Amino acid sequence: MNKRVNKFWRWIATGIGTVVFGVGICTLTLIFVLPVRLLPVAKSVKHRWLMASISHLCAFYVKAVEVMGLMVYTREGPKLSCFRGHLIVANHITLVDALFILAESPYICCIVKVELLTNPFTRYIVKLAGYIPNSSETLLSDAAEALAAGKNLLIFPEGTRNSYDEQLDFKRGAANIALSTGCPIVPVVLSIQPRTLQKGEKWRVIPDSVVKVDISSYRPLVSPDIVQADSPVTLQARQLTSALVAFYRQEIGVIKTRQLHPEQTIQVERQRAS
């Protein structure tokens, strides 16, 4: 009986959270489309204002769903607010992955699917924040400009939500950006159990248990340490992409071991350090 009551509450709380976040996005859009757009300040300043506002909204959402009992949140590694001008790379599991990352730093510019620019609910906020479409012909130059301005770039190399944790069908977009700009890569590994808000899944489909969200970030990776400098750029992109996939597979395995067998965590960490 208690399980049924708990699941019903989480269903109600999920609906509340979705509505509140939607209202927040609509409010930001109205504020920046009308009053802020008319202010005589540089577009780059308006981008910073909106990115900071989005970060605060995401942080509120993450805290709210945690307080309402929808998830248990665990965070490991350096805070993303410590970095500027880095490429943040993350695996893609659930609809709200980006919210966890954006909540940590007001300096993150997203590389987004072009569909978000045609969706009436998201297109204005995406344009006003200066987010970069992943199909843009000027993607590399836009990315270089954002990084040079001190923004971090967030990209999900899979391009869409995966079907299982180890799928990791990384495209070469992240590698191409890192190689063309020379920026460091900050890996962010997400583990969400049980999986929820997956591709094609309705928001009202609630897992039987509370969702455990485990997010780990790592020290920056530098491309020259991974690829062969005398190789053609296309080969370097393949090498870097393969290295990222291998890194993520290893770290996902470590996180799962930590979740299933907490007593083995110290032993695993010692083996990785040796």
C-alpha positions in Angstrom: 0.0 0.0 0.0 2.8 2.4 0.9 4.5 1.7 -2.4 1.3 2.6 -4.3 0.9 5.8 -2.3 4.6 6.7 -2.9 4.3 6.1 -6.6 1.1 8.1 -6.9 2.8 11.0 -5.1 5.8 10.8 -7.4 3.4 10.9 -10.4 1.7 14.0 -9.0 5.1 15.6 -8.1 6.4 14.9 -11.6 3.5 16.7 -13.1 4.0 19.6 -10.7 7.7 19.8 -11.6 7.0 19.7 -15.3 4.5 22.5 -15.1 6.7 24.7 -12.9 9.7 24.3 -15.2 7.5 25.1 -18.2 6.2 28.2 -16.5 9.7 29.2 -15.7 10.8 28.9 -19.4 7.8 30.9 -20.6 8.5 33.6 -18.0 12.2 33.9 -19.1 11.1 34.0 -22.7 8.7 36.8 -22.1 11.2 38.8 -20.0 14.0 38.5 -22.6 11.8 38.8 -25.7 10.2 42.1 -24.6 11.9 44.2 -21.9 15.5 42.9 -22.1 15.6 42.8 -25.9 15.0 46.5 -26.0 17.8 47.4 -23.6 20.7 49.2 -25.2 23.3 46.6 -24.2 25.5 44.2 -26.2 24.0 40.9 -27.3 26.8 39.1 -25.6 25.7 40.6 -22.3 22.1 39.6 -22.8 23.4 36.0 -23.6 25.2 36.0 -20.3 22.1 37.2 -18.4 19.9 34.5 -20.0 22.5 31.7 -19.5 22.7 32.7 -15.8 18.9 32.8 -15.5 18.6 29.3 -17.1 21.2 28.0 -14.7 19.3 29.3 -11.7 16.0 27.8 -13.1 17.7 24.4 -13.6 19.2 24.5 -10.1 15.8 25.2 -8.7 14.2 22.4 -10.6 16.9 19.9 -9.6 16.6 20.9 -5.9 12.8 20.8 -6.1 12.6 17.3 -7.6 15.0 16.1 -4.9 13.0 17.6 -2.1 9.8 16.2 -3.5 11.3 12.7 -3.3 11.5 12.1 -7.0 15.3 11.3 -7.0 18.4 10.8 -4.9 21.2 12.9 -6.2 24.9 12.0 -5.9 27.7 14.2 -7.3 31.4 13.4 -7.7 34.3 15.3 -9.1 35.1 18.9 -9.8 32.3 21.5 -10.0 31.7 22.6 -13.6 31.6 26.3 -12.4 35.4 25.9 -12.0 36.0 25.8 -15.8 35.9 28.4 -18.5 36.4 27.9 -22.2 36.1 24.1 -21.9 34.1 21.5 -23.9 31.8 19.6 -21.6 31.0 16.2 -23.0 28.2 14.0 -21.5 26.4 10.7 -22.2 22.7 11.1 -22.9 20.2 9.0 -21.0 17.1 11.0 -20.1 15.1 14.1 -21.2 16.5 16.2 -18.4 20.2 15.4 -18.5 21.1 18.9 -19.6 19.3 20.4 -16.6 21.6 18.7 -14.1 24.6 20.1 -16.0 23.3 23.6 -16.6 22.4 23.9 -12.9 26.0 23.9 -12.0 27.3 26.8 -14.0 26.1 30.0 -15.6 28.8 29.9 -18.3 27.5 27.0 -20.4 26.4 27.4 -24.0 24.6 24.3 -25.4 25.0 22.7 -28.8 21.4 21.7 -29.5 19.4 19.8 -32.0 17.9 21.9 -34.8 14.4 20.7 -33.8 14.6 23.0 -30.7 14.7 26.0 -33.1 11.4 25.0 -34.7 9.6 24.0 -31.5 7.5 27.0 -30.5 8.1 26.2 -26.8 11.9 26.3 -27.0 12.9 28.2 -30.1 12.9 31.7 -28.6 14.9 30.7 -25.5 17.4 28.8 -27.6 18.0 31.8 -29.9 18.1 34.4 -27.2 20.6 32.3 -25.1 22.9 32.1 -28.2 22.8 28.3 -28.2 24.4 26.7 -31.3 22.5 24.4 -33.6 24.3 21.1 -34.2 23.5 21.3 -38.0 24.8 24.8 -38.5 27.3 25.3 -41.3 29.2 27.6 -39.0 29.3 25.2 -36.0 33.0 25.1 -35.6 33.5 28.9 -35.9 30.6 29.6 -33.6 32.0 27.1 -31.1 35.5 28.7 -31.3 33.9 32.1 -30.7 32.0 30.9 -27.7 35.0 29.2 -26.2 37.2 32.3 -26.8 34.6 34.4 -24.9 35.0 32.1 -21.8 31.9 30.1 -22.2 31.9 26.3 -21.7 30.2 24.3 -24.5 27.9 21.4 -23.6 27.5 18.6 -26.2 26.0 15.2 -26.1 28.1 13.3 -28.7 25.4 10.6 -29.1 23.1 13.3 -30.5 20.0 11.6 -28.9 19.1 9.6 -25.8 20.6 6.2 -25.8 18.7 2.9 -25.2 21.0 1.4 -22.7 24.0 2.7 -20.7 26.8 1.1 -22.7 25.4 2.0 -26.1 27.5 5.1 -26.4 27.1 5.7 -30.1 29.3 8.8 -30.1 29.4 10.9 -33.3 32.6 12.9 -34.1 31.2 16.3 -33.4 32.8 16.7 -30.0 36.1 15.5 -31.3 36.0 17.9 -34.3 35.3 20.8 -32.0 38.1 19.8 -29.5 40.6 19.3 -32.4 39.8 22.5 -34.3 39.8 24.8 -31.2 42.4 23.0 -29.0 40.1 23.3 -26.0 40.3 20.8 -23.1 37.5 18.3 -22.7 35.7 17.9 -19.4 34.0 14.4 -19.3 30.7 14.2 -17.4 29.3 10.7 -16.9 25.7 10.3 -15.9 24.1 7.2 -14.4 20.4 7.2 -13.8 18.7 4.1 -12.2 16.1 3.1 -12.9 16.1 4.7 -16.3 13.3 7.2 -16.8 12.2 9.9 -19.3 13.8 7.9 -22.1 13.4 8.5 -25.8 9.7 8.0 -26.8 8.6 7.6 -23.1 5.9 9.9 -21.7 6.6 12.0 -18.6 3.8 10.3 -16.8 5.5 6.9 -16.9 6.8 6.7 -13.4 9.4 4.1 -12.2 8.5 1.8 -9.4 11.3 3.2 -7.2 12.9 6.5 -6.6 15.4 7.5 -9.3 19.1 7.5 -8.3 21.0 10.1 -10.2 24.8 9.7 -10.1 26.9 12.4 -11.9 30.6 12.3 -12.0 32.9 14.9 -13.7 36.6 14.4 -14.3 39.8 16.4 -14.8 40.1 17.8 -18.3 41.4 15.7 -21.1 43.7 17.3 -23.7 43.5 16.1 -27.3 47.3 16.0 -28.0 47.7 13.5 -25.2 45.3 11.1 -26.9 45.7 11.4 -30.7 48.7 11.0 -33.0 49.7 14.5 -34.0 51.0 13.4 -37.4 47.8 11.7 -38.4 45.2 13.3 -40.7 42.5 15.3 -38.9 39.8 12.8 -39.8 41.8 10.0 -38.3 42.5 12.1 -35.2 38.8 12.6 -34.8 38.2 8.9 -34.9 41.0 8.2 -32.4 39.6 10.8 -30.0 36.0 9.6 -30.3 37.1 6.0 -29.7 39.1 7.1 -26.7 36.1 8.9 -25.3 33.9 5.9 -25.8 36.4 3.7 -24.0 36.7 6.2 -21.1 32.9 6.4 -20.7 32.5 2.6 -20.8 35.1 2.2 -18.1 33.7 4.9 -15.8 30.1 3.7 -16.2 31.3 0.3 -15.1 33.0 1.9 -12.0 29.8 3.8 -11.2 27.7 0.7 -11.4 30.1 -1.2 -9.2 29.9 1.6 -6.7 26.1 1.5 -6.8 25.7 -2.3 -6.5 28.7 -3.0 -4.2 29.5 0.1 -2.1 32.0 -1.9 -0.1 34.1 -2.5 -3.2 34.5 1.2 -4.0 37.8 1.7 -2.2 39.3 -1.4 -3.8 38.2 -0.2 -7.3 39.6 3.3 -6.8 42.9 1.8 -5.6 43.1 -0.4 -8.7 42.4 2.7 -11.0 45.1 4.7 -9.2 47.8 2.0 -9.6 
